[in-house]
């Protein structure tokens, strides 16, 4: 009986100790559980946003019978009025998505396979770097994105635009190494494109001064303003005209 009483006491003591430890670390435990639910909730919400974008592309049917150019990327793509910027020279659709990282663009690309673009133009990566992701991780995601577009969308041509630099005011906000990391990621993207036979277009000469985004071409140090988009479109146009001409000949 005495031994049994001791065992019961030890067992109860263990449970009491466990309860005390749980109470002591309750905030950390709650934070971890809350973080898991929060991440799940964010993932579900983002999936809904991607599907809404895809549904919009499906519902707003493109009537132009010419070969389609699909613009994929983040807010820097989404904010561009591309059809007007190119004065209607191309059948071009905007599938840019604000806040999208490279993996998010890949998700959207997988959801737009039915659109059957002849050309895909990409611009993304700055959100990954801005979120603190390493150049190596962003580079791996970009390679996966290119591979997915080739497999799912099967366009005749992909044009990968370089990650644009940010303006000096953004550097002053604490992004002192963002442009250096952007250049490193661009070097990786260029290498991927060379290996896969994809066209890489460095847009920095069109929008930058001394390695930073020109203050005259940006609204907030990150996104282009109307003159900035016009400069970018002028820089892209000769390549798109050449690509479009070859596709129409075929």
N, C-alpha and C positions, 0 to 999 in steps of 0.2 A: 504493500500500500504506500509505504514511504517513497519507494522508488518511482511508483506511478505518479505520485503527487509531485515529485521533483520534475518528471518528464513533462507533466501538464504545465507546471509553472514555467519551465524553460520554453515550452511551445508558446504559451501565452506571452511570455516576455519577448520572444522573437517577433510575434505579431505586433506587439506594442511598439517595439523598436522600429519595425518597418513603417508603422503608422506615423511615428514621430519623424522619421526621415522623410517620408512623403510630404508631411506638413511643412517641414523645414525647406524642402526644395520645391514646394508647390508652384512657385512662380516660374521656375525654370521648366518644370514639367508641363505646366499650362502653356508656356510660350512655345515649346516644341510641338505639342499637340495642335495648338492654334496655328503654328506655321505650316504644319502639314495640311490642315484644312484650308488655310489661306492659299497655299500653292495650288491645291486641287481646284479651289474656286477660281483662281486666276486662270488656270489652264482651261477650265470649262468655259469661262467667259471669253477667252481668246479664241477658242474653237468656234464659238458662236459668231464672233466678229469676222473670222475668216469665212465661215459659211455664208454670212450676210453679204460679204463682198463678192463671193462667188455667185450667189443668187442674183445680185444686182447685174453682174456681167452676163448671166444667162438670160435675165428678163429683158434687159435693154439690148435687144438684138441689133447687131451691126448690119446696116443695109448696104454699105459700100461693098461692091463685088471685087474690089482689088485685093491683092495679097495683104494679109493682116500683119501689122506689127503690134506686138503686145509688150507694154512697158511694165516691168515687174520691179518692185523695190519698196522702200520705206516712204516716209513723208516727203522726202526730196523729190520722189517721183510723183506721189499722189498730188502734190500742190501744183504741178505743172499742167497748163492747159495745152497739151501737146498737139492736138489737131489744129488749133488756132496758131500755135507757135510755128508750125510748119506750113501754114496757109493752105491746109487741105491737100498738100502734095502726097500724103500717105494716108492709107486707111490704118489709123493708129488708135489703140485702146489703152486706157490708163488703168492698170491693176495695182498701183501703188497703195501701200497701207501704212498709215501713221503708226509709229512706235515699233514697227516690225524689225526684228533681228533677222539674221541670215536664215536661221532655221525656220522662222515664221514665213519668210518668203518662199522657202522650199515647200512648206505646207500649203500655201496658197497656189503655188505652181502645180502641185499634185491635184488640187481641186478645180483646176481650169483646163484640164486636158481636152475637154470637148470643144474648146474654142478653136483649136487647130491653127495656131499662128504660123506664118511663114518665117517671121523674124521675132526673136525675143531680145529685148534690150533690158539689161540689168543695172541697177544701182542700189547697193546696200552694203552695210558693214559698219557704218558710223555708230549705230545704236549699240552694237556689240562692244565696240571699243569704249564708248561712253559709259557703258555699264561695268567697265573694268575687266572684261574678258581679255584673255591673252591673245596676242597675234596668232599664235600657233593654233589655239582652239578655233578662232574665227576663220583661219585659213582652212582648217579641216571641214568646217561647216560649209564654207564656200565651195570647196571641191565637191562635197556631197550635193549641194544645190545644182551645180553645173551638170553633174552626172544624172540627177533626177530630171532636169529639164530635157536632156538628151533622150532619156528613156521614156518619159511620159508625154512630153509635148512634141518631140521629134521635129523641131523647126529646121528649115533649110539653113538658117544661120543664127548664131547667138552673138550679140555684141555686149561685152562686159565693160561698163563704164567704171573708171577708177573711183575710189572713195574720195570725195571732195575734202579739202582742208577746212578747218574752222577759222573764223576771224580772230584777230588779236585780242578782242574784248573777251572772247571765250577762254583764251589762254590765261588772261588775267583772273578769270573766275576759278582757276585751279586746274585747267586742262593743259598744263604746260607741256606734257609729253604726247598729247592726243595727235598732233600733226605728225610727229615722228613715228608713232605707232601706225598712223594711217599710211604713211609712205612704206613702212615695212609690210603692211597687209597688201598694199598695191603691188609690191614686188612679188608676193606670193600668188596673188590673183593672176598676174602676168605670166608667171611660170605655169600655173594650172592651164591657162588659155593656150600657151604654146604647146603643151603636151597633148591637149585635146583638140587642137585645130580650131580654136575659138578666137574670134576677133576681140582684142583688148584695145580700148580707147582711153588714153589719159586725158581727162578733162581739166586737169589743174591749170595748164597754160591759159585756158579761156577764162577762168574765174578767180585766179589767185594773183597776189603780188607779194614777192619775197617769201613765198612758201606759205602764206596765210590767205584765207578767203578775203577778197577785196571788200572793203567797207562799203564801197559804192554799189555793190551787187548783192548785198544781204540785208534782210530785215531784222535779224536778231543775232547775227554772228554765226548761224548754223544753216538756216534756210535761205534760198535765193529770193530776191525780190523780182518784180517784173523785168527790169533791165538785165538782171542776172540770168533769168530763164531765156531771154532773147539771145544773150551771148552764148549760153550753153547750146541752144538749138542751132545757132549759126555754126558752132564748132562741130556738131553732130551731123549736120545736113549733108555735106559732101559724101560721107561714108554711107549714110542711109540712101542717098540718091543712087550711088553706085550699086549698093546691094539690091535695092528695089528694081533697078533696071535689069540686072542679071536675072532676077526671079521672074519678071514679067516676060523676058525673052524666052524663058523655058516654058 
